[in-house]
Amino acid sequence: MPLKQQITDDMKTAMRAKDAPRLGAIRLLLAAVKQREVDERIELSDEQIVAVIEKMLKQRRDSISQYEAASRQDLADAEKFEVSVLQAYMPQALSDAEVEALVVAAVASSGAGGIKDMGKVMAAVKPQVAGRADMGKVSALIKAKLA
């Protein structure tokens, strides 16, 4: 089943169950997908929807850290709930060992010799880990390998 159809079905299920917080999070996701489709005048593929979800997850994580720094645990908890709902639509995450193996292989295949070659390595790794690993952690791992 396409990802967009799955999200729509989950929205209908949340409506029937009168699960307002879950329904709100799913509606935010569908609104973001629809906005991107309207802006670009295309029908989004599953990969593009995953990219939208990644962006939303990053926004939520940033908000959580800011809310916790401001001692607003109520708002942080709401964002954490949205993260848990959005995370359900992401593909199976790669383990740290799998990410490290991909980075090591990319460093070897690109012939990277130092930190100046980080762009080459990122270009090789990003398509393989998109949506399946935190790119911030991948970037830090690549820096450590090249340093």
Secondary structure, 3 states (H helix, E strand, C coil): CCHHHHHHHHHHHHHHHCCHHHHHHHHHHHHHHHHHHHHHCCCCCHHHHHHHHHHHHHHHHHHHHHHHHCCCHHHHHHHHHHHHHHHCCCCCCCCHHHHHHHHHHHHHHHCCCCHHHHHHHHHHHHHHHCCCCCHHHHHHHHHHHHC
